Amino acid sequence: MTVTQTNSHYKIGDAPGRVPILGNAIQIFREPLTYLPTLRHHGDLVRVKLGRDIAYMAVSHDVVQEVLHNPHAFDKGGEFIDKMRVILGDGVGTCSVTTHKRQRRFIQPAFTKEKISGYTEVMAKHVSDLVDSWQPGQEVNLPEEMSRLTTRVTAQAMFSDEQVSTEAIAEVQRSFPVVWKGVYHRMMLPLPLLHQLPTRANKDFRHALQRLEDVISSMLVAYRRDGGPHEDILSVLMSGRDEDGVGLTDAEIRDELMTVLAAGVETPASGLTWALYLLSQHPEAESRLHEEVDSVLGGRTATDADYPALPFTNRVVNEALRMFPPVWFITRRAVVDTTLAGYDIPRGASILFSPYALHRDPAVFTDPESFVPDRWLPENLRKLPRNAVISFSGGTRKCLGDALANHEMTIALASIAARWRFRHKPGHTLTPVAHAELTTGDLPMIVEARRQGHSA
């Protein structure tokens, strides 16, 4: 371990394994899930070389919280956010702290308790259709199934379902993974000339991004043409006004819609996939889940009203998000000369932190590599530091949709488990894929029907 400086509270060190030109990017790009957690052995704050630049990795819980709760010094930016702006523009998830409060006011009404209940009922409808479509013994690619589900739910939450075409939903499902992968490559290999080459991957990225732009544009045009009131996110965005009566421009609406689409499709799809996979590997937890959903649902689809009666199901969701947070890597930009962990940070420096690495820190979580849903019991939560889990970031920039995602995933997981269980296809080896989202990659699973009241 190389530690170059120590103060009374924190240590600062250098990430190991630098190579010429790329610095540490090669380790982060090739093996982030094994490399990033090891950085805790090199300090609370670790200098990481990305290309020609030095970035600062916040490693320990307290240092990460210092970043999250000081947005005026550590604003949205850095390698990940800068590349995300390629697709999200200047939406509420990527905008500067100087405009965030205004933009949050416009979209906040879309995430009231009443709205969340309505969106959760949309999830209930579509998950019912999904579980009805499966057959015993059928092989499914689980992440594709979950992505198809969350795409439909998000599309309807954004835009009235009679106006959401099958083609638009299919296009989102086809294009989003390509764009997400391209964003990750641009984040981890910050060499602009490399991404301007006429390679197949670069062409696919640009074409997929354009197709997504076309989908969003067509949704906005159709809504304006229809002109009627709708109980959806686009209606909230279009009707919102500042105190002086000014609303969002079309470009601003586009950015917010793209942000909702990105968060609403990939995050819950990844979380559900991991939850179902983890249950298939942990029979005791699966049996407890089946007991709960059988007692509450009796084989029917869950509704939003069932949410309070599904505490273990919710704990499974929270534990899956802890172990495999969809957003596994976050960046910020120092916008002033400042300090972090007591050390000088120059203006313009990138600040990095990893929810995946933090969630597996034994200084924060007991037995962090194990799947333990009951760590989320109230009496166990009290033993954790505040904001120990940052699956949805934290501070004033915490994701607005965290409660919605939690509700949707709980309702979907309960509804699926009430009817089906999944078994890992023999011969397939799961290897987590850390692109712009942390996914399972292709995950072929065998669908098995459940008998009521039995988990086998």
Residue pairs with C-beta under 8 A, 6 or more apart in sequence:
1 13
1 41
1 42
2 13
2 14
2 16
2 42
3 11
3 12
3 13
3 42
3 43
4 12
4 13
4 14
5 11
5 12
5 343
6 12
7 341
7 342
7 343
8 342
9 44
9 341
9 342
10 43
10 44
10 45
10 60
10 62
10 63
10 341
10 342
10 343
11 43
11 44
11 45
12 43
12 44
12 45
12 46
12 47
12 341
12 343
13 42
13 43
13 45
13 46
13 47
14 42
14 46
14 47
15 24
15 27
15 39
15 42
15 46
15 47
15 48
15 49
15 57
16 42
17 24
17 26
17 27
17 35
18 24
18 49
19 26
21 51
22 51
22 189
23 48
23 49
23 50
23 51
23 52
24 48
24 49
24 50
25 49
25 50
25 51
25 188
25 189
25 190
27 35
28 35
28 36
28 48
28 50
28 188
29 188
29 189
32 328
32 329
32 354
32 356
32 434
33 328
33 356
33 432
33 434
33 438
36 57
36 329
36 354
36 356
36 357
37 354
37 356
37 357
37 360
37 361
39 46
39 48
39 57
39 59
39 357
40 59
40 60
40 357
40 361
40 363
42 59
43 59
44 58
44 59
44 60
44 62
44 63
44 341
45 56
45 57
45 58
45 59
45 63
45 340
45 341
45 343
46 56
46 57
46 59
47 54
47 55
47 56
47 57
48 54
48 55
48 56
48 57
48 352
49 55
50 79
50 190
50 350
51 190
51 191
53 190
53 350
54 349
55 78
55 79
55 331
55 349
55 350
55 351
55 352
56 340
56 345
56 349
56 350
56 351
56 352
57 352
57 353
57 354
58 64
58 66
58 67
58 340
58 341
58 351
58 352
58 353
59 353
59 357
59 358
60 361
60 363
61 358
61 361
61 363
61 364
61 385
61 388
62 385
63 340
63 341
64 353
64 358
64 390
65 387
65 394
65 395
66 340
66 341
67 74
67 332
67 340
67 351
67 353
68 74
68 387
68 390
68 393
68 394
68 395
68 397
69 394
69 395
69 396
70 338
70 395
71 97
71 100
71 395
71 396
71 397
72 97
72 335
72 336
73 334
73 335
73 336
73 338
74 332
74 333
74 334
74 335
74 338
74 340
74 351
75 96
75 97
75 332
75 333
75 335
76 93
76 94
76 95
76 96
76 97
76 100
76 332
76 333
76 397
77 331
77 332
77 333
77 335
77 350
78 331
78 332
78 333
78 350
78 351
78 352
79 187
79 188
79 190
79 331
79 350
79 352
80 187
80 329
80 330
80 331
81 94
81 331
81 332
81 333
82 331
83 183
83 186
83 187
84 93
84 94
84 183
84 436
85 94
86 183
86 186
86 209
87 179
87 183
87 209
87 212
87 258
87 262
88 94
88 255
88 258
88 259
88 262
89 251
89 254
89 255
89 258
90 96
90 99
90 252
90 255
91 103
91 255
91 256
91 258
91 259
92 100
92 103
92 104
92 107
92 256
92 259
92 400
93 259
93 262
93 263
93 399
94 259
95 103
97 396
97 397
100 396
100 397
102 242
103 252
103 256
104 400
105 240
105 242
106 236
106 237
106 240
106 248
106 256
107 233
107 236
107 237
107 240
107 256
107 260
107 400
108 400
109 115
109 236
109 240
110 233
110 236
110 237
111 400
111 401
111 403
111 404
116 304
116 403
116 404
116 407
117 304
118 231
119 153
119 157
119 404
119 407
119 408
120 303
120 304
120 307
120 404
120 407
120 408
120 411
121 303
121 304
122 153
122 156
122 157
123 149
123 153
123 407
123 408
123 411
123 412
124 301
124 302
124 303
124 304
124 411
124 415
126 149
126 152
126 153
126 156
127 149
127 301
127 411
127 412
127 415
127 416
128 301
128 415
130 145
130 148
130 149
130 416
131 301
131 415
131 416
131 418
131 419
131 420
134 140
134 420
134 447
135 447
136 447
136 448
136 449
137 446
137 447
137 448
138 446
138 447
139 425
139 444
139 445
139 446
139 447
140 444
140 445
140 447
141 442
141 443
141 444
141 445
142 273
142 276
142 277
142 422
142 440
142 443
142 444
142 445
143 269
143 270
143 273
143 439
143 440
143 441
143 442
143 443
144 173
146 268
146 269
146 270
146 272
146 273
146 276
147 173
147 177
147 265
147 266
147 269
148 173
149 269
149 272
149 412
150 264
150 265
150 266
150 268
150 269
150 272
150 408
151 169
151 172
151 173
151 265
151 269
152 169
153 264
153 268
153 408
154 260
154 261
154 264
154 265
155 161
155 164
155 168
155 169
155 172
156 164
156 232
157 232
157 233
157 260
157 264
158 219
158 232
158 233
158 234
158 257
158 260
158 261
158 264
159 219
159 222
159 223
159 230
159 232
159 233
159 234
160 223
160 226
160 230
160 232
163 219
163 222
163 223
163 226
164 219
168 215
168 218
168 219
171 211
171 212
171 214
171 215
172 212
172 215
172 261
172 265
174 208
174 211
175 208
175 209
175 211
175 212
175 215
176 208
176 212
176 261
176 262
176 265
176 266
178 204
178 205
178 208
179 205
179 208
179 209
179 212
180 266
180 435
180 436
180 437
181 205
181 435
181 436
182 201
182 202
182 204
182 205
182 208
182 209
183 436
184 434
184 435
184 436
185 195
185 201
186 195
187 329
187 331
187 436
189 195
195 202
196 202
212 258
212 261
213 254
216 254
216 257
216 258
216 261
217 254
219 234
219 257
220 234
220 250
220 253
220 254
220 257
223 230
223 234
223 235
223 238
229 235
233 257
233 260
234 253
234 257
237 248
237 253
237 256
237 257
238 247
238 248
238 253
239 247
240 247
240 248
241 247
248 256
260 401
263 399
263 401
263 405
264 401
264 405
266 326
266 436
266 437
267 326
267 327
267 401
267 405
267 437
268 405
268 408
268 409
268 412
270 324
270 326
270 437
270 438
270 439
270 440
271 317
271 320
271 321
271 324
271 326
271 405
271 409
272 409
272 412
272 413
273 439
273 440
273 443
274 320
274 321
274 323
274 324
274 440
275 316
275 317
275 320
275 409
275 413
276 413
276 416
276 422
276 445
277 422
277 424
277 430
277 440
277 443
277 445
278 285
278 316
278 319
278 320
278 323
278 371
279 285
279 286
279 289
279 316
279 417
279 421
279 422
280 286
280 421
280 422
280 423
280 424
280 445
281 371
281 424
282 371
283 455
285 316
285 371
285 373
286 417
286 421
286 455
287 455
288 312
289 312
289 313
289 316
289 413
289 417
290 417
290 421
290 450
290 454
290 455
291 455
292 310
292 311
292 312
292 313
292 414
293 302
293 310
293 313
293 414
293 417
293 418
294 418
294 452
294 453
296 302
296 306
296 309
296 310
296 414
297 306
297 414
297 415
297 418
298 418
298 452
299 418
299 419
299 452
300 418
301 415
301 418
302 310
302 410
302 411
302 412
302 414
302 415
302 418
303 411
304 407
304 411
306 411
306 414
307 314
307 407
307 410
307 411
310 410
310 411
310 414
312 373
313 410
313 413
313 414
313 417
314 376
314 406
314 410
315 373
315 374
315 376
315 377
316 373
316 413
317 406
317 409
317 410
317 413
318 373
318 376
318 389
318 406
319 371
319 372
319 373
319 375
319 376
320 371
321 389
321 391
322 359
322 365
322 375
322 389
322 391
323 359
323 360
323 371
324 356
324 432
324 438
325 355
325 356
325 359
325 389
325 390
325 391
325 438
326 391
326 437
326 438
326 439
327 355
327 391
327 392
327 393
327 437
327 438
328 354
328 355
328 356
328 434
328 437
328 438
329 352
329 353
329 354
329 355
329 356
329 434
330 352
330 353
330 354
330 355
330 390
330 393
331 350
331 351
331 352
332 350
332 351
332 352
333 348
333 349
333 350
333 351
334 340
334 345
334 346
334 347
334 348
334 349
334 350
334 351
335 347
336 347
337 344
337 345
337 346
337 347
338 344
338 345
338 347
339 345
340 351
345 351
355 389
355 390
355 391
356 434
356 438
358 364
358 390
359 365
359 368
359 389
359 390
359 391
360 368
360 369
361 368
362 368
364 384
364 385
364 388
365 375
365 384
365 388
366 375
374 380
375 381
387 394
391 402
392 398
392 399
392 401
392 402
392 405
393 399
399 405
417 450
418 450
419 449
419 450
420 447
420 448
420 449
420 450
421 448
421 450
421 455
422 445
422 446
422 447
422 448
423 445
423 446
423 448
424 430
424 445
424 446
425 444
425 445
425 446
428 443
428 444
430 440
430 441
430 443
431 441
432 438
432 439
432 440
432 441
433 439
433 440
433 441
